[in-house]
Amino acid sequence: MNSQRLENARILMYSHDTFGLGHLSRCRAIANALVETYRGLSVMIISGATIAGAFDYRVRVDFVKVPSVIKLHNGEYQSMAAHTSLTDTLAMRRAIIRHTAESFRPDIFITDKEPMGLHGEVEETLAYLKARGTRLVLGLREIMDSPELLASEWAGKEMMEKIEAYYDAIWVYGPEGFNDPLAGLDVPETVRARMHYTGFLRRSRPRSEAIQPRPAEGYLLVTTGGGGDGAALVEAVLAAHEHSRATPDEAAVPRTLVVLGPYLPPRERADFIARARTLPNVEIIEFDNRMEDLVAGARCVVAMGGYNTFCEILSFDKPALIVPRTTPRLEQALRAERGQEFGLVRMMPAEDITDTPRFAGALRALCDAPPPSQTVDVRMRAVLEMNGLETVSADVGAWIFSAARPAPPPRPAQSEPAPEIRLGS
């Protein structure tokens, strides 16, 4: 990728990270692409992810860790520190976010997904940065939630009015025509005019060598993202292998690599690892900070359908079966439905994977299925262009170069002709 020079330009990104790794993964992909495109640019990511430091970042990308908050299955939040109340945790987060903005002095501030942040923790910082002339950008997934649930979540918060008041631009991280993330909401025309569909964010294999050994390529990859709500899928996969072993007259389920995710509860983690030891065709790892490598090495993928996994599946052109969660959001289910409609992935409802013989058959068939590039509906071939990172980089460059260009000198005032003076005789 060709690099252009941006002297001392700074971008601050906010990623609230209360459930899984999706927000940080998206911010990290954008940050790495930006510093690779523009030499001299620095990016700072504010993240609440407990394992934010476990990932590789490009030179000139760094992060500030705020105290972690976790989202429960019922949609409520609690502090990760048992001795600290949610109120105190949010107060600390708010102070760190504001102080970081004051110290870093960004040219651009990018908020991921939550317009005002967790419980409104970013609004004070947005007002401060707006006053000092920072460009404010809201980045939205191509699917936020069902319109009814999103409208209910934003009700009473004046969210649309605040988006209109604060944000200069809105990126939608998907192609136009795949999904409108604000469909069904009363969106002012001024907000619509600021929305820019970027395309999906393409992923690529890291350039450096992996530190940990990699399994031989050609496996069925099972990933649940962060893993906090992935136990049912892993359970179904192991049950399918146990069923396959007990019915030798059927074809075996393909060799499988399961990535549990860092947030899988300890009890389930220990149980799954113990069961996998008895299954010669299954390998389990707990976490890998280079999922791109694992997706690239797979024959096919079984996943829950979060945004980043969906982008990885399309980036590496892998046949995939999506088993989405439906609580507390419908985001994954809606993405899987759209993906299946356009011939990009297959979908199976979570309640169907408890039918073990049926699920085992689906796993056997998956790795022989054609990849998305061969099955995509002609209406959505643009989906596979996945030019989101290039679009984001182009926008950033245009904004910063425009801001750095000196204003033209004021034109000299046109002097009025001197009044005619007549001398009397």
C-alpha positions in Angstrom: 0.0 0.0 0.0 1.4 3.4 -1.0 1.9 5.8 1.9 1.4 9.5 2.0 2.9 11.8 4.6 0.7 13.4 7.3 2.8 15.4 9.7 1.7 14.9 13.3 -2.0 14.2 12.5 -3.8 12.4 15.3 -6.9 10.3 15.4 -8.6 9.2 18.6 -11.0 6.2 18.5 -13.5 5.1 21.1 -14.5 1.4 21.5 -16.7 0.7 24.5 -16.2 -3.1 24.4 -18.7 -4.6 26.9 -19.4 -8.0 25.2 -16.9 -9.8 23.0 -14.1 -8.4 20.9 -16.0 -7.0 17.9 -15.6 -3.3 18.6 -11.9 -3.5 19.3 -11.3 -5.7 16.3 -13.0 -3.3 14.0 -11.2 -0.2 15.5 -7.9 -2.0 15.3 -8.4 -3.0 11.7 -9.2 0.7 10.8 -6.3 2.0 12.8 -3.7 -0.3 11.3 -4.9 0.5 7.8 -4.7 4.3 8.5 -1.1 4.3 9.8 -0.1 2.1 6.9 -1.6 4.5 4.4 -0.4 7.7 6.0 3.1 8.1 7.5 3.3 10.5 10.4 -0.3 9.7 11.4 -0.9 8.5 15.0 -3.9 6.6 16.3 -5.0 6.1 19.9 -7.8 3.6 20.7 -9.8 3.9 23.9 -10.9 0.4 24.8 -12.7 -1.3 27.6 -11.7 -4.8 26.4 -9.9 -6.8 29.2 -7.5 -8.3 26.7 -6.8 -5.2 24.6 -3.1 -5.7 25.2 -3.1 -9.2 23.7 -3.2 -8.0 20.1 -0.6 -6.7 17.8 -0.7 -3.1 16.7 1.1 -1.3 14.0 3.7 1.3 14.8 2.0 4.6 15.7 -1.1 2.8 17.0 -1.6 2.6 20.7 -4.5 2.2 23.2 -5.7 3.5 26.5 -7.5 1.0 28.7 -10.5 2.1 30.7 -12.0 0.0 33.5 -13.9 -3.0 32.0 -17.7 -3.3 32.1 -19.5 -6.5 31.0 -22.9 -6.8 29.4 -25.0 -9.6 30.8 -27.3 -11.8 28.7 -30.3 -9.8 29.9 -28.8 -6.6 28.5 -27.8 -5.1 31.8 -24.2 -4.0 32.6 -22.0 -4.6 35.6 -18.4 -3.7 36.5 -15.8 -6.4 36.0 -14.3 -5.4 39.3 -16.5 -7.0 42.0 -15.5 -4.4 44.6 -16.4 -1.4 42.4 -19.9 -0.2 41.6 -21.1 0.4 38.1 -21.6 4.1 38.9 -18.0 4.5 40.1 -16.6 2.5 37.2 -18.5 4.7 34.7 -17.3 7.9 36.4 -13.7 6.6 36.1 -14.2 5.8 32.4 -15.7 9.1 31.7 -12.8 11.0 33.3 -10.2 8.9 31.5 -11.9 9.4 28.1 -12.1 13.2 28.7 -8.5 13.4 29.9 -7.2 11.4 27.0 -9.0 13.7 24.5 -7.5 16.8 26.2 -4.0 15.4 26.3 -4.0 13.7 22.8 -5.7 16.7 21.0 -7.0 14.6 18.1 -7.8 16.0 14.6 -10.5 13.4 14.2 -12.5 11.5 16.9 -14.2 8.2 15.8 -16.8 6.7 17.9 -17.6 3.0 17.3 -21.3 2.1 17.3 -22.5 3.8 20.5 -23.2 7.4 19.5 -22.9 8.8 23.1 -20.9 5.9 24.5 -21.8 3.5 27.2 -24.4 5.2 29.4 -23.6 8.5 27.7 -20.0 8.5 28.9 -18.6 10.1 25.7 -21.1 13.0 25.4 -19.0 15.4 27.5 -15.9 14.6 25.4 -17.9 15.1 22.2 -18.9 18.6 23.4 -15.4 19.5 24.3 -13.9 18.3 21.0 -16.7 19.9 19.0 -15.9 23.2 20.6 -12.2 22.9 19.7 -12.9 22.1 16.0 -12.2 18.3 16.0 -14.0 16.4 13.2 -16.4 13.9 14.9 -17.2 10.7 13.1 -19.7 8.0 14.1 -19.0 4.5 12.7 -21.9 2.1 12.5 -22.1 -1.6 11.7 -24.2 -2.3 8.6 -26.7 -3.9 11.0 -27.2 -2.4 14.4 -30.3 -4.4 15.6 -33.9 -4.8 14.6 -35.6 -1.4 14.0 -38.0 -2.0 16.9 -35.3 -2.9 19.4 -33.0 0.0 18.3 -35.9 2.5 18.5 -36.7 1.2 22.0 -33.1 1.4 23.1 -32.8 5.0 21.8 -36.2 6.1 23.1 -36.1 9.0 25.6 -32.4 9.6 25.0 -32.8 12.2 22.2 -30.2 10.1 20.4 -31.0 11.2 16.8 -31.0 14.9 17.9 -27.6 14.4 19.5 -26.2 12.6 16.5 -27.3 15.5 14.4 -25.8 18.0 16.8 -22.4 16.4 17.3 -21.3 14.3 14.3 -19.9 15.7 11.1 -19.9 12.3 9.3 -21.3 8.8 9.7 -19.6 5.8 8.3 -21.7 2.6 7.7 -19.3 -0.3 7.6 -21.0 -2.1 4.7 -22.1 -1.8 1.1 -25.2 0.2 0.2 -28.0 -2.2 -0.6 -27.0 -4.8 1.9 -28.7 -3.2 4.9 -29.7 0.2 6.2 -28.7 0.3 9.9 -31.2 3.0 10.7 -34.1 1.6 8.7 -37.5 2.2 10.5 -36.2 5.1 12.6 -37.2 8.7 12.1 -33.9 9.9 10.6 -33.5 13.7 9.8 -32.4 14.5 6.2 -29.4 16.2 7.7 -28.3 13.0 9.3 -29.0 10.9 6.1 -26.8 13.4 4.2 -23.9 12.6 6.4 -24.1 8.8 6.0 -21.5 7.2 3.8 -21.6 3.5 3.1 -17.9 2.4 3.1 -18.2 -1.3 2.1 -17.2 -4.1 4.4 -13.8 -4.0 6.0 -11.5 -6.5 4.3 -9.1 -8.5 6.5 -5.7 -9.9 5.5 -3.2 -12.2 7.0 -0.6 -10.5 9.2 2.8 -10.1 7.6 4.9 -11.3 10.5 5.3 -15.0 11.4 2.9 -16.4 14.1 4.6 -17.0 17.4 2.4 -20.1 18.3 2.4 -23.1 16.0 -0.5 -23.4 13.5 -2.5 -26.6 12.8 -2.2 -28.1 9.4 -4.5 -26.3 7.0 -7.7 -27.8 5.7 -9.8 -28.0 8.9 -13.3 -27.0 9.8 -13.0 -23.9 11.9 -15.4 -23.2 14.7 -15.3 -19.8 16.2 -17.6 -18.0 18.7 -15.9 -14.6 18.7 -15.2 -13.6 22.3 -16.9 -16.8 23.5 -19.1 -15.3 26.2 -22.2 -16.7 24.7 -20.7 -19.5 22.5 -21.0 -22.5 24.8 -24.1 -23.9 23.0 -22.4 -23.9 19.6 -19.3 -25.6 20.9 -21.4 -28.2 22.8 -23.3 -29.0 19.5 -20.0 -29.4 17.6 -18.5 -31.8 20.1 -21.8 -33.7 20.2 -21.7 -34.0 16.5 -18.2 -35.5 16.6 -19.3 -37.9 19.4 -22.3 -39.0 17.3 -20.0 -39.5 14.3 -17.7 -41.7 16.3 -20.7 -43.8 17.5 -22.0 -44.3 13.9 -19.0 -45.5 11.9 -21.2 -46.4 8.9 -21.6 -42.6 8.3 -19.0 -40.4 6.9 -16.9 -38.7 9.6 -17.3 -35.1 10.5 -14.3 -33.2 9.1 -11.2 -32.5 11.2 -12.2 -29.6 13.4 -10.4 -26.7 15.1 -12.4 -25.0 17.8 -11.5 -21.6 19.1 -13.2 -21.1 22.5 -12.7 -17.4 22.9 -11.3 -15.6 26.0 -14.7 -14.9 27.6 -16.1 -18.5 27.7 -16.9 -19.2 31.4 -14.3 -21.4 33.1 -16.6 -24.4 33.9 -17.6 -24.8 30.3 -14.0 -24.3 29.1 -12.7 -27.1 31.3 -15.5 -29.5 30.2 -15.0 -28.8 26.5 -11.2 -29.3 26.7 -11.6 -32.6 28.6 -14.1 -33.9 26.0 -12.0 -32.9 23.1 -9.1 -35.0 24.4 -11.3 -38.1 23.7 -12.0 -37.0 20.1 -9.1 -37.6 17.8 -10.6 -35.4 15.0 -11.0 -32.3 17.3 -8.4 -29.8 18.4 -9.3 -27.0 20.8 -7.4 -23.8 21.4 -8.6 -21.2 23.9 -7.7 -17.9 22.1 -5.6 -16.7 19.1 -4.9 -13.1 18.5 -4.4 -13.8 14.7 -7.8 -15.1 13.7 -7.1 -14.1 10.2 -4.5 -16.8 10.0 -6.9 -19.4 11.2 -9.7 -18.4 8.9 -7.3 -18.3 5.9 -6.2 -21.9 6.7 -9.7 -23.3 7.0 -11.7 -25.3 4.5 -14.9 -24.0 5.9 -16.1 -22.0 8.9 -18.9 -22.4 11.5 -19.6 -19.2 13.5 -22.2 -17.1 15.2 -22.1 -14.3 12.7 -20.6 -11.3 14.4 -19.5 -8.4 12.1 -15.7 -9.2 12.2 -16.1 -12.9 11.6 -18.5 -12.2 8.7 -15.8 -9.9 7.2 -13.1 -12.6 7.7 -15.3 -15.3 6.0 -15.8 -13.0 3.0 -12.2 -11.8 2.9 -10.8 -15.3 2.6 -13.8 -16.7 0.6 -14.7 -19.6 2.8 -18.0 -21.5 2.8 -19.6 -20.8 6.1 -22.5 -21.9 8.3 -23.8 -19.2 10.6 -25.6 -20.1 13.9 -26.6 -16.7 15.2 -27.5 -15.6 18.7 -30.8 -13.8 19.1 -30.4 -12.2 22.5 -29.9 -9.6 23.7 -29.7 -8.3 20.0 -31.0 -9.6 16.7 -27.9 -8.3 14.9 -26.3 -11.6 14.1 -29.6 -13.2 13.0 -30.4 -10.3 10.7 -26.9 -10.5 9.2 -27.1 -14.2 8.7 -30.5 -13.9 7.0 -29.2 -11.2 4.7 -26.1 -13.2 4.0 -28.1 -16.3 3.1 -30.5 -14.3 1.0 -27.6 -13.0 -1.1 -25.9 -16.4 -1.4 -22.9 -15.5 0.9 -23.4 -17.9 3.8 -25.7 -20.7 5.0 -27.7 -20.2 8.2 -29.0 -22.6 10.8 -31.2 -21.4 13.8 -29.6 -22.1 17.2 -32.5 -24.4 18.2 -31.8 -26.7 15.2 -28.2 -27.5 16.2 -29.5 -29.6 19.1 -30.7 -32.1 16.5 -27.3 -33.8 16.6 -27.6 -36.1 13.5 -28.9 -33.2 11.4 -26.2 -30.9 12.6 -23.5 -33.5 12.0 -24.8 -33.9 8.4 -24.6 -30.1 8.0 -21.0 -30.1 9.1 -20.1 -32.9 6.7 -21.6 -31.1 3.8 -20.2 -27.7 4.6 -16.6 -28.2 3.6 -17.6 -29.5 0.2 -19.8 -26.4 -0.5 -18.7 -23.7 -3.0 -17.2 -20.5 -1.6 -19.1 -17.2 -1.5 -17.5 -15.9 -4.7 -19.2 -18.8 -6.6 -22.6 -18.5 -4.9 -23.2 -14.8 -4.4 -26.3 -13.3 -5.9 -25.4 -11.1 -8.9 -27.2 -8.2 -7.1 -24.6 -8.2 -4.4 -21.3 -8.9 -6.2 -20.2 -5.5 -4.9 -20.3 -7.0 -1.4 -17.1 -9.0 -2.2 -15.2 -5.8 -3.2 -14.8 -5.1 0.5 -13.2 -1.7 0.0 -14.2 -0.3 3.4 -10.6 0.3 4.7 -9.7 2.1 1.5 -12.9 4.3 1.7 -12.2 5.2 5.3 -8.6 6.0 4.6 -9.6 8.2 1.6 -12.0 10.1 3.8 -9.5 10.7 6.5 -6.9 11.9 4.1 -9.3 14.3 2.4 -10.3 15.8 5.8 -6.8 16.2 7.2 -5.2 17.5 4.0 -8.1 19.9 3.6 -7.7 21.1 7.2 -3.9 21.5 6.8 -4.2 23.5 3.6 -3.7 27.2 4.5 -6.7 29.4 3.8 -6.2 31.7 0.9 -5.2 35.3 1.8 -8.1 37.7 2.0 -8.7 39.6 -1.2 -7.9 43.3 -1.0 -10.9 45.4 -0.6 -12.1 47.1 -3.8 -11.6 50.8 -3.2 -14.5 52.9 -4.3 -13.8 55.6 -6.9 -13.0 59.0 -5.4 -16.0 61.3 -5.7 -15.7 63.9 -8.4 -14.9 67.4 -7.0 -16.0 70.3 -9.0 -14.3 73.6 -8.3 -16.6 76.6 -8.5 -15.6 79.4 -10.8 
